Amino acid sequence: MHDIVIRGGTIVDGTGAPASQGDVAIDGDRIVQVGGKSGPGRREVKADGRLVTPGWVDVHTHYDGQATWDPVLAPSSWHGATTIVFGNCGVGFAPVRRQHHKALIDLMEGVEDIPGIVLSEGLKWDWESFPDYLEALSRLPRTIDVAAQVAHHPLRVYVMGERAIAREQATAEDIEAMGRLTEEALKAGAVGFTTSRSDQHKTLAGDLVPGRYAEHEELIAIGKAMGRAGRGTFGMLSDFEDEASEFRWMRQVAKDSGRPVWFLLTDRSYDPERWRRLMNGVRSARADKLPLYAQVAGRPVGLTLGLGTSLNPFALREAFAEAAKLPRSRRAGTACTRWASCRTTSRRRSAASPPWRRARA
């Protein structure tokens, strides 16, 4: 007698083996049989005509706040994810000092459009260090598993305070402290470190994020700390303004740390060869036995856009700049009256800009 039997489904086990029809049996917290005909179960789930697969690991989420109060973590758990990874894009909530609570909320709202009011009301802030944050996560019962990464921007603010928010260069003492705290976090259970070097990521006030122009020496030192810890991955998003320069320091991090280094492979409609150049950089590193990877979305990315979000179809239009400063309740009418101006302006923009028709769609 098994605890649970998933009966008669089409099993795709993730190994690359052909799909087959059969049962999956579970006892306690263990899968004890995959395929074939299993014995009776205290609970049986009829899966005829359905796929039965391993759970999905969603490697790029931003549940840093929600994971501290929501055991279900919808909608990811509804869609078959059984593990979620957050702390991506260099944004998160640990380590943190009390005086920077609002700054980190504003940063998350600006970068990821997670409403600040939700975070303000939901976050308990019963942590300061990253190990404290992991302990807070562990106190909540879970429907699915969670994995947290050390985010560069809160780490930098924790060490440098207002100097980080002003994007000043880190001192040798700052860099040493960031490396030490990263090593501490990894040994406590963090699964990696992430940063962002993109102009797409801005604070709620429109400022670039604290680590946008961090010196390569800072990133390489953090990579060395990961090597000392012997665990974790180093991830980032970059505009790759200077592709050769970005690959030089990423290769150095991979070489010094021995840890996997990954970046988000993004495309540009006005530069169709960009992704090929970046993949050539990956291939070159792998040929030199360096653990460098490109992270690619398994499906097209969807966006929810609106006049109240940080990104919308008018955001790049000069005629919308004035309306963007208005309260949300007044933006819609102002944007509509300026539509003709937006259209005229966009036709004068260079070919490198997204076309007006794309904005209208």
Residue frames as qw, qx, qy, qz and C-alpha x, y, z in Angstrom:
[[0.000, 0.889, 0.459, 0.000, 0.00, 0.00, 0.00],
 [0.430, 0.215, 0.011, 0.877, 1.54, 3.28, -1.15],
 [0.031, -0.492, -0.379, 0.783, 0.69, 6.69, 0.22],
 [0.437, 0.661, 0.009, -0.610, -0.05, 8.13, -3.24],
 [0.535, 0.084, 0.720, 0.433, -0.33, 6.52, -6.66],
 [0.346, 0.575, -0.159, -0.724, -0.60, 8.60, -9.82],
 [0.638, 0.121, 0.760, 0.001, -2.31, 6.08, -12.04],
 [0.609, 0.496, 0.593, 0.174, -2.16, 5.55, -15.80],
 [0.140, 0.911, -0.055, -0.384, -0.53, 8.77, -16.94],
 [0.772, 0.555, -0.062, 0.305, 1.91, 9.33, -19.80],
 [0.632, -0.682, 0.087, 0.358, 5.28, 9.53, -18.04],
 [0.545, 0.721, -0.162, 0.396, 7.99, 11.84, -19.36],
 [0.774, -0.532, -0.193, 0.283, 10.77, 11.34, -16.82],
 [0.070, -0.974, 0.187, 0.110, 13.21, 14.05, -17.95],
 [0.645, -0.414, 0.544, 0.341, 16.02, 11.65, -18.87],
 [0.245, 0.497, -0.554, -0.621, 15.38, 11.81, -22.60],
 [0.216, 0.078, 0.972, 0.057, 13.76, 8.37, -22.62],
 [0.240, -0.285, -0.611, -0.699, 10.61, 7.97, -24.75],
 [0.505, -0.205, 0.270, -0.794, 7.30, 8.74, -23.07],
 [0.328, -0.074, -0.939, -0.073, 5.52, 5.69, -21.64],
 [0.595, -0.476, -0.168, -0.626, 2.25, 4.97, -19.93],
 [0.610, -0.095, -0.722, 0.313, 2.30, 3.77, -16.34],
 [0.520, -0.797, -0.299, -0.073, 2.05, 4.62, -12.67],
 [0.278, 0.516, -0.456, 0.669, 4.08, 6.74, -10.27],
 [0.692, -0.558, -0.458, 0.010, 4.06, 5.71, -6.60],
 [0.078, 0.638, -0.355, 0.678, 5.01, 7.86, -3.61],
 [0.708, -0.480, -0.489, 0.171, 5.72, 6.84, -0.02],
 [0.465, -0.658, -0.157, 0.571, 6.28, 9.65, 2.45],
 [0.111, 0.876, -0.149, -0.445, 8.54, 12.19, 0.78],
 [0.267, -0.387, 0.770, 0.431, 10.01, 9.71, -1.75],
 [0.747, 0.389, -0.238, -0.484, 9.06, 8.63, -5.25],
 [0.571, -0.339, 0.747, -0.043, 9.44, 4.85, -5.02],
 [0.567, 0.223, 0.750, 0.257, 8.25, 3.72, -8.44],
 [0.291, 0.593, -0.189, -0.726, 8.17, 5.26, -11.90],
 [0.476, 0.305, -0.658, -0.498, 6.47, 3.25, -14.64],
 [0.254, -0.043, -0.966, 0.018, 4.79, -0.09, -14.74],
 [0.565, -0.538, -0.425, -0.459, 1.80, -1.08, -12.64],
 [0.055, 0.331, -0.655, 0.676, 2.03, -0.19, -8.95],
 [0.229, -0.355, -0.878, 0.225, 0.06, -1.55, -6.00],
 [0.174, -0.819, -0.506, -0.209, -2.88, 0.24, -4.39],
 [0.261, 0.268, -0.257, 0.891, -2.51, 3.69, -2.84],
 [0.091, -0.500, -0.640, 0.577, -4.18, 5.33, 0.13],
 [0.308, 0.740, 0.116, -0.587, -4.80, 8.16, -2.29],
 [0.562, 0.158, 0.646, 0.492, -4.99, 7.56, -6.03],
 [0.200, 0.660, -0.065, -0.721, -4.93, 10.18, -8.75],
 [0.723, 0.436, 0.519, 0.135, -6.28, 9.22, -12.17],
 [0.124, -0.662, 0.325, 0.664, -3.90, 10.59, -14.80],
 [0.588, 0.349, 0.671, 0.287, -5.27, 9.00, -17.98],
 [0.383, 0.785, 0.342, 0.348, -4.67, 11.31, -20.91],
 [0.176, -0.977, 0.114, -0.036, -2.32, 13.52, -18.89],
 [0.600, 0.515, -0.459, 0.405, 1.44, 14.00, -18.79],
 [0.725, -0.683, -0.015, 0.087, 3.26, 13.12, -15.57],
 [0.586, 0.604, -0.255, 0.477, 6.66, 14.81, -15.39],
 [0.545, -0.253, -0.394, 0.696, 9.25, 15.86, -12.83],
 [0.080, -0.907, -0.297, 0.290, 8.60, 19.27, -11.32],
 [0.502, 0.703, 0.038, 0.502, 10.02, 22.29, -13.11],
 [0.516, -0.478, -0.158, 0.694, 12.80, 24.39, -11.62],
 [0.244, 0.915, 0.217, 0.236, 12.11, 28.04, -12.42],
 [0.706, -0.107, -0.120, 0.689, 15.60, 29.51, -12.36],
 [0.187, 0.163, 0.030, 0.968, 14.65, 33.17, -12.85],
 [0.280, -0.746, -0.575, -0.188, 12.01, 34.63, -10.51],
 [0.093, 0.419, -0.278, 0.859, 11.63, 37.58, -8.17],
 [0.647, -0.556, -0.472, -0.222, 9.80, 36.05, -5.23],
 [0.400, 0.241, -0.536, 0.703, 12.31, 37.57, -2.77],
 [0.292, -0.216, 0.335, -0.869, 9.53, 39.29, -0.82],
 [0.779, -0.111, -0.216, -0.579, 6.55, 37.00, -1.45],
 [0.717, 0.085, -0.681, 0.120, 8.56, 33.95, -0.34],
 [0.138, 0.177, -0.651, 0.725, 8.72, 35.39, 3.19],
 [0.422, 0.043, 0.441, -0.791, 4.94, 35.40, 3.67],
 [0.778, 0.245, -0.117, -0.567, 3.29, 33.14, 1.04],
 [0.561, -0.278, 0.780, 0.005, 3.64, 29.34, 1.43],
 [0.753, 0.453, 0.472, -0.072, 1.88, 28.61, -1.89],
 [0.225, -0.485, 0.450, 0.715, 3.90, 30.97, -4.12],
 [0.529, 0.608, 0.585, 0.094, 1.27, 31.23, -6.81],
 [0.862, 0.292, -0.005, -0.415, 1.20, 31.33, -9.74],
 [0.235, 0.558, -0.789, -0.100, 4.45, 29.34, -10.10],
 [0.315, -0.106, 0.908, -0.256, 3.18, 26.41, -8.02],
 [0.682, 0.422, 0.350, -0.484, 0.01, 26.31, -10.12],
 [0.611, 0.675, -0.299, -0.286, 2.06, 25.87, -13.28],
 [0.979, 0.093, -0.157, 0.093, 4.11, 22.85, -12.19],
 [0.300, 0.651, -0.508, 0.477, 7.18, 24.55, -10.73],
 [0.823, -0.464, -0.322, 0.060, 8.41, 22.66, -7.68],
 [0.598, -0.417, -0.071, 0.681, 11.51, 24.81, -7.06],
 [0.267, 0.922, 0.152, 0.234, 11.89, 28.53, -7.66],
 [0.644, -0.118, -0.081, 0.752, 15.13, 30.52, -7.65],
 [0.041, 0.962, 0.220, 0.157, 15.10, 34.22, -6.75],
 [0.480, -0.696, 0.188, 0.499, 17.60, 36.98, -6.07],
 [0.646, 0.359, 0.431, 0.518, 18.02, 37.51, -9.82],
 [0.280, 0.791, 0.204, 0.504, 19.11, 40.69, -11.62],
 [0.382, 0.225, -0.384, 0.810, 21.03, 41.85, -8.55],
 [0.374, -0.442, 0.063, -0.813, 17.87, 42.83, -6.63],
 [0.617, -0.288, -0.727, 0.087, 16.71, 41.41, -3.30],
 [0.433, -0.793, -0.070, -0.422, 16.21, 42.19, 0.38],
 [0.774, -0.599, 0.167, 0.121, 19.29, 40.90, 2.17],
 [0.405, -0.388, -0.555, 0.614, 21.59, 41.82, 3.70],
 [0.030, -0.725, -0.300, -0.620, 19.92, 45.03, 4.83],
 [0.207, -0.110, -0.511, 0.827, 20.10, 47.70, 7.51],
 [0.081, 0.647, 0.682, -0.331, 16.92, 49.20, 8.92],
 [0.070, 0.676, 0.007, -0.734, 17.51, 52.60, 7.34],
 [0.105, 0.319, -0.665, -0.667, 17.59, 51.06, 3.85],
 [0.395, 0.317, 0.846, -0.168, 14.31, 49.11, 3.96],
 [0.443, 0.749, 0.268, -0.414, 12.47, 51.65, 1.81],
 [0.138, 0.685, -0.536, -0.475, 15.37, 52.01, -0.62],
 [0.163, -0.140, 0.953, 0.213, 15.34, 48.28, -1.37],
 [0.408, 0.535, 0.698, -0.247, 11.55, 48.28, -1.80],
 [0.332, 0.809, -0.039, -0.483, 11.79, 51.21, -4.20],
 [0.016, -0.511, 0.761, 0.400, 14.56, 49.40, -6.06],
 [0.292, 0.142, 0.944, 0.065, 12.49, 46.23, -6.48],
 [0.396, 0.700, 0.479, -0.351, 9.45, 48.24, -7.56],
 [0.214, 0.785, -0.282, -0.508, 11.50, 50.17, -10.09],
 [0.023, -0.401, 0.853, 0.334, 13.28, 47.15, -11.57],
 [0.003, 0.113, 0.985, 0.129, 10.51, 44.54, -11.44],
 [0.392, -0.264, -0.290, -0.832, 7.27, 46.56, -11.12],
 [0.443, -0.379, -0.794, 0.173, 6.28, 44.72, -7.94],
 [0.213, -0.813, -0.206, -0.500, 3.98, 47.22, -6.18],
 [0.222, 0.390, -0.560, 0.696, 5.75, 48.89, -3.29],
 [0.571, -0.373, 0.203, -0.702, 2.62, 48.85, -1.12],
 [0.946, -0.067, -0.276, -0.155, 2.54, 45.03, -1.30],
 [0.678, 0.226, -0.496, 0.493, 6.16, 44.78, -0.19],
 [0.066, -0.456, 0.375, -0.805, 5.75, 47.43, 2.51],
 [0.722, -0.314, 0.139, -0.601, 2.82, 45.60, 4.05],
 [0.966, 0.025, -0.233, -0.111, 4.13, 42.08, 3.51],
 [0.610, 0.375, -0.525, 0.460, 7.79, 42.22, 4.51],
 [0.684, -0.692, -0.227, 0.034, 8.43, 41.64, 8.23],
 [0.299, 0.769, -0.402, 0.398, 12.12, 42.53, 8.00],
 [0.777, -0.580, 0.218, -0.112, 12.95, 40.03, 10.74],
 [0.884, 0.043, 0.121, 0.450, 16.47, 39.67, 9.37],
 [0.029, -0.911, 0.244, 0.330, 19.59, 41.72, 8.69],
 [0.185, -0.490, 0.773, 0.358, 22.28, 39.37, 7.39],
 [0.589, 0.223, -0.582, -0.514, 21.77, 36.95, 4.51],
 [0.283, -0.019, -0.944, 0.171, 21.95, 33.93, 6.84],
 [0.235, 0.239, 0.566, -0.753, 19.19, 35.64, 8.90],
 [0.543, 0.303, -0.216, -0.753, 17.14, 35.96, 5.71],
 [0.490, 0.132, -0.834, -0.216, 17.56, 32.25, 4.93],
 [0.069, -0.120, -0.861, 0.489, 16.48, 31.46, 8.49],
 [0.406, 0.287, 0.261, -0.828, 13.34, 33.59, 8.02],
 [0.582, 0.249, -0.526, -0.569, 12.56, 31.70, 4.80],
 [0.354, 0.079, -0.930, 0.061, 12.99, 28.35, 6.55],
 [0.177, 0.096, 0.692, -0.693, 10.39, 29.20, 9.22],
 [0.598, 0.271, 0.028, -0.754, 7.50, 29.21, 6.73],
 [0.666, 0.120, 0.736, -0.001, 5.89, 25.88, 5.65],
 [0.125, 0.453, -0.518, -0.715, 6.23, 25.39, 1.89],
 [0.834, 0.389, 0.251, -0.299, 4.14, 24.05, -0.95],
 [0.812, 0.516, -0.094, 0.256, 7.24, 24.14, -3.18],
 [0.733, -0.336, -0.036, 0.590, 10.96, 24.56, -2.55],
 [0.157, 0.987, -0.015, 0.027, 12.82, 27.88, -2.70],
 [0.776, -0.064, 0.035, 0.627, 16.43, 28.80, -3.43],
 [0.037, -0.985, -0.085, 0.148, 17.88, 32.26, -2.80],
 [0.699, 0.350, -0.011, 0.624, 20.80, 34.05, -4.44],
 [0.358, -0.584, -0.145, 0.714, 22.87, 36.90, -3.01],
 [0.377, 0.829, 0.333, 0.243, 21.88, 40.07, -4.87],
 [0.571, 0.173, -0.073, 0.799, 24.62, 42.60, -5.62],
 [0.039, -0.648, -0.124, -0.751, 22.64, 45.81, -5.15],
 [0.635, -0.726, -0.093, -0.248, 21.48, 45.25, -1.54],
 [0.860, -0.208, -0.099, 0.455, 24.91, 43.79, -0.72],
 [0.441, 0.372, 0.007, 0.817, 26.57, 46.94, -2.03],
 [0.282, -0.718, -0.099, -0.628, 24.16, 49.22, -0.14],
 [0.815, -0.550, -0.181, 0.035, 24.69, 47.22, 3.06],
 [0.769, -0.126, -0.045, 0.625, 28.46, 47.70, 2.83],
 [0.367, 0.184, 0.131, 0.902, 28.68, 51.19, 1.31],
 [0.022, 0.628, 0.505, -0.592, 25.44, 52.91, 2.35],
 [0.342, 0.845, 0.180, -0.370, 24.63, 56.09, 0.45],
 [0.080, -0.611, 0.602, 0.507, 27.87, 55.82, -1.51],
 [0.321, 0.103, 0.907, 0.252, 26.47, 52.71, -3.20],
 [0.328, 0.730, 0.567, -0.194, 23.19, 54.44, -4.03],
 [0.153, 0.885, -0.158, -0.410, 25.25, 57.23, -5.62],
 [0.914, 0.381, 0.045, 0.131, 27.13, 54.51, -7.59],
 [0.070, -0.875, 0.478, 0.003, 30.52, 55.51, -6.23],
 [0.674, 0.377, -0.630, 0.079, 33.51, 53.26, -6.75],
 [0.858, -0.499, -0.113, -0.036, 34.08, 50.73, -3.96],
 [0.089, -0.800, 0.577, -0.140, 37.22, 50.96, -1.86],
 [0.440, 0.282, -0.849, 0.081, 39.48, 47.99, -1.16],
 [0.168, -0.039, 0.779, -0.603, 37.83, 47.69, 2.27],
 [0.668, 0.223, 0.119, -0.700, 34.36, 47.74, 0.67],
 [0.691, 0.339, -0.564, -0.298, 35.33, 45.00, -1.77],
 [0.210, 0.218, -0.899, 0.316, 36.81, 42.86, 0.98],
 [0.388, 0.069, 0.604, -0.693, 33.60, 43.18, 2.99],
 [0.733, 0.295, -0.122, -0.601, 31.40, 42.28, 0.01],
 [0.564, 0.319, -0.757, -0.079, 33.51, 39.20, -0.67],
 [0.009, 0.132, -0.857, 0.498, 33.38, 38.13, 2.96],
 [0.536, 0.162, 0.413, -0.719, 29.60, 38.54, 3.16],
 [0.722, 0.328, -0.392, -0.467, 29.10, 36.67, -0.12],
 [0.399, 0.250, -0.872, 0.136, 31.20, 33.76, 1.17],
 [0.219, -0.015, 0.726, -0.652, 29.21, 33.78, 4.42],
 [0.664, 0.235, 0.101, -0.703, 25.91, 33.71, 2.54],
 [0.668, 0.324, -0.607, -0.285, 26.96, 30.85, 0.27],
 [0.240, 0.172, -0.899, 0.324, 28.13, 28.75, 3.20],
 [0.358, 0.093, 0.584, -0.723, 24.77, 29.41, 4.89],
 [0.483, 0.356, 0.797, -0.071, 22.85, 28.08, 1.89],
 [0.379, 0.718, -0.075, -0.579, 22.66, 30.73, -0.85],
 [0.833, 0.246, 0.466, 0.167, 22.78, 29.13, -4.30],
 [0.591, 0.401, 0.265, 0.647, 24.56, 31.95, -6.11],
 [0.169, -0.577, -0.083, 0.795, 25.26, 35.64, -6.66],
 [0.425, 0.630, 0.530, 0.376, 23.73, 37.95, -9.29],
 [0.159, -0.506, -0.025, 0.848, 24.26, 41.47, -10.56],
 [0.465, 0.757, 0.454, 0.068, 22.90, 43.80, -13.24],
 [0.325, -0.370, 0.267, 0.828, 24.86, 45.97, -15.66],
 [0.191, 0.488, 0.696, 0.490, 21.91, 47.24, -17.68],
 [0.082, -0.029, 0.044, -0.995, 20.35, 50.64, -18.21],
 [0.470, -0.363, -0.629, -0.502, 16.98, 48.85, -18.33],
 [0.588, -0.494, -0.596, 0.234, 17.13, 48.50, -14.55],
 [0.070, 0.475, -0.151, 0.864, 16.43, 51.68, -12.63],
 [0.071, -0.231, -0.725, 0.645, 15.17, 52.69, -9.22],
 [0.098, 0.733, 0.668, -0.089, 11.66, 54.03, -8.69],
 [0.054, -0.840, -0.033, 0.538, 13.13, 57.53, -8.98],
 [0.682, 0.731, -0.002, -0.013, 14.66, 56.67, -12.35],
 [0.119, -0.800, 0.585, 0.056, 18.26, 56.34, -11.16],
 [0.692, 0.333, -0.639, -0.045, 20.53, 53.53, -12.32],
 [0.881, -0.432, -0.184, -0.054, 20.91, 50.66, -9.87],
 [0.451, -0.830, 0.319, 0.075, 23.80, 50.71, -7.34],
 [0.683, -0.308, 0.575, 0.329, 25.93, 48.09, -9.09],
 [0.674, 0.714, 0.161, -0.098, 25.42, 49.30, -12.68],
 [0.495, 0.777, -0.328, 0.210, 28.99, 50.52, -13.10],
 [0.753, -0.587, 0.289, 0.063, 30.76, 48.46, -10.45],
 [0.140, 0.733, -0.639, -0.187, 34.45, 48.08, -11.29],
 [0.830, 0.207, -0.502, -0.129, 35.58, 44.78, -12.70],
 [0.254, 0.350, -0.759, 0.487, 37.88, 44.34, -9.71],
 [0.503, -0.169, 0.456, -0.715, 34.84, 44.30, -7.43],
 [0.888, 0.140, -0.084, -0.429, 33.12, 41.57, -9.43],
 [0.669, 0.373, -0.629, 0.137, 36.29, 39.51, -9.76],
 [0.026, -0.341, 0.720, -0.603, 36.84, 39.70, -5.98],
 [0.719, -0.057, 0.308, -0.620, 33.30, 38.49, -5.33],
 [0.867, 0.287, -0.358, -0.197, 33.99, 35.64, -7.74],
 [0.386, 0.399, -0.746, 0.368, 37.09, 34.70, -5.76],
 [0.403, -0.230, 0.582, -0.668, 34.97, 34.62, -2.59],
 [0.885, 0.118, -0.006, -0.451, 32.66, 32.16, -4.34],
 [0.695, 0.393, -0.596, 0.088, 35.70, 30.06, -5.17],
 [0.015, 0.360, -0.746, 0.559, 36.68, 30.01, -1.48],
 [0.658, -0.055, 0.401, -0.635, 33.17, 28.92, -0.56],
 [0.106, -0.152, 0.951, 0.247, 33.29, 26.25, -3.27],
 [0.217, 0.498, 0.838, -0.054, 29.66, 26.65, -4.23],
 [0.212, 0.757, 0.292, -0.545, 27.15, 28.78, -6.11],
 [0.540, 0.467, 0.457, 0.530, 26.80, 30.28, -9.57],
 [0.146, -0.462, -0.006, 0.875, 27.66, 33.83, -10.67],
 [0.328, 0.578, 0.688, 0.292, 24.89, 35.37, -12.82],
 [0.070, -0.481, -0.053, 0.872, 24.20, 38.71, -14.45],
 [0.454, 0.757, 0.460, 0.101, 22.31, 40.76, -16.98],
 [0.345, -0.460, 0.213, 0.790, 24.36, 43.15, -19.13],
 [0.483, 0.791, 0.087, -0.364, 23.78, 45.57, -22.00],
 [0.787, 0.011, 0.393, 0.475, 27.15, 44.40, -23.38],
 [0.226, 0.952, -0.023, -0.204, 28.03, 47.91, -24.52],
 [0.174, 0.711, -0.677, -0.077, 31.65, 46.73, -24.74],
 [0.968, -0.022, -0.125, -0.217, 31.34, 43.03, -25.46],
 [0.694, 0.371, -0.501, 0.361, 35.08, 42.31, -25.37],
 [0.042, -0.478, 0.527, -0.701, 35.47, 44.01, -21.98],
 [0.761, -0.273, 0.190, -0.556, 32.49, 42.17, -20.46],
 [0.964, 0.102, -0.244, -0.034, 33.78, 38.81, -21.63],
 [0.436, 0.498, -0.572, 0.484, 37.25, 39.53, -20.25],
 [0.263, -0.402, 0.574, -0.663, 36.06, 39.98, -16.68],
 [0.889, -0.085, 0.076, -0.444, 33.50, 37.15, -16.90],
 [0.842, 0.296, -0.431, 0.132, 36.25, 34.81, -18.11],
 [0.195, 0.477, -0.618, 0.594, 38.42, 35.98, -15.22],
 [0.613, -0.306, 0.369, -0.628, 35.66, 35.27, -12.69],
 [0.963, 0.082, -0.118, -0.227, 35.15, 31.81, -14.17],
 [0.674, 0.417, -0.517, 0.323, 38.90, 31.12, -14.11],
 [0.012, 0.465, -0.586, 0.664, 39.55, 32.40, -10.57],
 [0.615, -0.226, 0.380, -0.653, 36.46, 30.93, -8.95],
 [0.029, 0.083, -0.987, -0.136, 35.98, 27.69, -10.83],
 [0.341, 0.407, 0.687, -0.496, 32.25, 28.36, -10.43],
 [0.333, 0.521, 0.672, 0.407, 29.70, 28.48, -13.27],
 [0.008, 0.408, 0.041, -0.912, 29.22, 32.00, -14.67],
 [0.273, 0.513, 0.763, 0.283, 26.05, 32.78, -16.62],
 [0.091, 0.269, 0.012, -0.959, 24.43, 35.76, -18.28],
 [0.533, 0.553, 0.542, -0.343, 20.96, 36.33, -19.73],
 [0.309, 0.026, 0.630, 0.712, 21.12, 36.01, -23.50],
 [0.299, 0.712, 0.415, -0.481, 18.90, 38.82, -24.77],
 [0.504, 0.382, 0.536, 0.560, 18.26, 39.98, -28.31],
 [0.041, 0.582, 0.054, -0.811, 18.04, 43.38, -29.98],
 [0.630, 0.617, 0.469, -0.053, 15.79, 43.85, -33.00],
 [0.311, 0.931, -0.154, -0.117, 18.14, 46.48, -34.40],
 [0.002, 0.665, -0.746, -0.037, 21.20, 44.22, -34.02],
 [0.941, 0.038, -0.073, -0.329, 20.22, 40.76, -35.32],
 [0.735, 0.352, -0.527, 0.241, 23.79, 39.43, -35.08],
 [0.255, -0.675, 0.456, -0.520, 24.16, 40.31, -31.39],
 [0.867, -0.301, 0.296, -0.267, 23.11, 36.95, -29.98],
 [0.925, 0.315, -0.124, 0.175, 25.46, 35.16, -32.37],
 [0.306, 0.677, -0.441, 0.504, 28.41, 37.26, -31.22],
 [0.501, -0.557, 0.448, -0.488, 27.58, 36.59, -27.57],
 [0.978, -0.060, 0.158, -0.126, 27.27, 32.86, -28.20],
 [0.733, 0.519, -0.305, 0.318, 30.63, 32.93, -29.94],
 [0.075, -0.679, 0.504, -0.528, 32.03, 34.41, -26.74],
 [0.811, -0.320, 0.349, -0.343, 30.53, 31.51, -24.78],
 [0.965, 0.253, -0.049, 0.057, 31.94, 28.95, -27.21],
 [0.436, 0.671, -0.432, 0.417, 35.37, 30.53, -26.98],
 [0.372, -0.586, 0.526, -0.492, 35.32, 30.35, -23.17],
 [0.929, -0.115, 0.259, -0.239, 34.12, 26.76, -23.17],
 [0.829, 0.470, -0.244, 0.179, 36.89, 25.83, -25.61],
 [0.225, 0.595, -0.548, 0.543, 39.30, 27.17, -22.98],
 [0.532, -0.229, -0.785, 0.222, 37.63, 24.96, -20.34],
 [0.054, -0.054, 0.375, -0.924, 35.97, 27.91, -18.60],
 [0.017, 0.459, 0.881, -0.111, 32.45, 27.32, -17.12],
 [0.160, 0.275, 0.011, -0.948, 30.68, 30.19, -18.91],
 [0.183, 0.421, 0.881, 0.111, 27.03, 29.81, -19.93],
 [0.231, -0.119, -0.200, -0.945, 24.22, 31.75, -21.58],
 [0.230, 0.315, 0.816, -0.427, 20.82, 31.48, -19.89],
 [0.198, -0.064, -0.556, -0.805, 18.01, 31.32, -22.44],
 [0.570, 0.065, 0.379, -0.726, 14.29, 31.52, -21.76],
 [0.296, 0.064, 0.946, 0.115, 12.52, 28.23, -22.55],
 [0.223, 0.681, 0.680, 0.157, 9.58, 30.12, -24.04],
 [0.177, 0.578, 0.144, 0.783, 8.86, 33.67, -25.24],
 [0.212, -0.242, -0.536, 0.781, 8.82, 36.19, -22.41],
 [0.078, -0.724, -0.568, -0.382, 5.50, 37.95, -21.81],
 [0.190, 0.000, -0.308, 0.932, 5.05, 41.43, -20.37],
 [0.068, -0.783, -0.616, 0.052, 2.13, 43.22, -18.78],
 [0.300, 0.131, 0.060, 0.943, 2.30, 46.84, -19.88],
 [0.110, -0.828, -0.548, -0.056, 0.32, 49.90, -18.83],
 [0.131, 0.807, -0.051, 0.574, 0.58, 53.59, -18.14],
 [0.580, -0.755, 0.185, -0.243, 1.20, 52.76, -14.48],
 [0.938, -0.146, 0.112, 0.295, 4.13, 50.43, -15.16],
 [0.346, -0.692, 0.313, 0.550, 7.76, 51.46, -15.56],
 [0.164, -0.152, 0.725, 0.652, 7.69, 50.23, -19.17],
 [0.516, 0.578, 0.533, -0.340, 4.92, 51.00, -21.63],
 [0.641, 0.473, 0.453, 0.400, 4.55, 51.50, -25.40],
 [0.164, 0.951, 0.100, 0.242, 5.03, 55.27, -25.02],
 [0.674, -0.655, 0.016, 0.340, 8.03, 55.16, -22.68],
 [0.606, -0.125, 0.314, 0.720, 10.64, 55.97, -25.35],
 [0.258, 0.714, 0.438, 0.481, 8.60, 58.77, -26.99],
 [0.277, 0.088, -0.199, 0.936, 9.77, 62.29, -26.38],
 [0.331, -0.414, -0.239, -0.813, 6.19, 63.58, -26.43],
 [0.726, -0.466, -0.488, -0.136, 5.29, 61.30, -23.51],
 [0.492, 0.117, -0.508, 0.697, 8.03, 62.58, -21.20],
 [0.204, -0.299, 0.204, -0.910, 5.81, 65.31, -19.74],
 [0.768, -0.280, -0.252, -0.518, 2.86, 62.94, -19.21],
 [0.749, -0.004, -0.617, 0.241, 5.12, 60.43, -17.45],
 [0.194, 0.185, -0.508, 0.819, 5.61, 62.93, -14.60],
 [0.501, -0.317, -0.056, -0.803, 1.87, 63.20, -13.92],
 [0.519, -0.124, 0.720, -0.444, -0.14, 61.14, -11.38],
 [0.193, 0.064, 0.941, 0.269, -1.42, 57.89, -12.85],
 [0.289, 0.622, 0.663, -0.300, -5.01, 59.14, -12.87],
 [0.266, 0.835, -0.002, -0.482, -4.08, 61.92, -15.31],
 [0.287, -0.406, 0.698, 0.516, -1.64, 60.05, -17.58],
 [0.465, 0.345, 0.795, 0.179, -4.20, 58.32, -19.79],
 [0.307, 0.876, 0.347, -0.136, -5.95, 61.46, -21.03],
 [0.073, -0.850, 0.340, 0.396, -2.70, 63.28, -21.56],
 [0.423, -0.226, 0.787, 0.387, -1.17, 60.35, -23.45],
 [0.475, 0.549, 0.680, 0.103, -4.19, 60.18, -25.78],
 [0.211, 0.946, 0.114, -0.219, -4.04, 63.89, -26.64],
 [0.127, -0.762, 0.535, 0.343, -0.36, 63.50, -27.49],
 [0.818, 0.117, 0.554, 0.099, -0.80, 60.43, -29.71],
 [0.622, 0.766, 0.111, 0.121, -0.39, 62.33, -32.97],
 [0.018, -0.905, 0.421, -0.064, 2.75, 63.99, -31.63],
 [0.676, -0.373, 0.634, 0.049, 4.12, 60.60, -30.57],
 [0.815, 0.389, 0.411, 0.126, 3.56, 59.29, -34.07],
 [0.413, 0.896, -0.091, 0.134, 5.22, 62.25, -35.75],
 [0.279, -0.809, 0.516, -0.044, 8.19, 62.18, -33.40],
 [0.794, -0.197, 0.571, 0.069, 8.79, 58.46, -33.78],
 [0.782, 0.567, 0.218, 0.138, 9.08, 58.72, -37.56],
 [0.244, 0.903, -0.302, 0.185, 12.03, 61.04, -37.12],
 [0.638, -0.606, 0.475, -0.016, 13.86, 58.68, -34.81],
 [0.129, 0.555, -0.780, -0.260, 16.79, 56.64, -36.06],
 [0.767, 0.092, -0.548, -0.321, 16.41, 53.12, -37.40],
 [0.330, 0.171, -0.829, 0.418, 17.94, 51.87, -34.14],
 [0.358, -0.065, 0.474, -0.802, 14.79, 52.85, -32.21],
 [0.271, 0.303, 0.910, -0.078, 11.80, 50.49, -31.88],
 [0.030, -0.277, -0.533, -0.799, 9.30, 51.42, -34.66],
 [0.371, -0.077, 0.222, -0.898, 6.14, 53.32, -33.85],
 [0.735, -0.070, -0.457, -0.496, 3.99, 50.47, -35.09],
 [0.561, -0.039, -0.772, 0.296, 5.57, 48.21, -32.45],
 [0.002, -0.005, 0.510, -0.860, 4.73, 50.76, -29.76],
 [0.551, -0.044, -0.103, -0.827, 1.15, 51.03, -31.00],
 [0.723, -0.059, -0.656, -0.208, 0.73, 47.24, -30.94]]
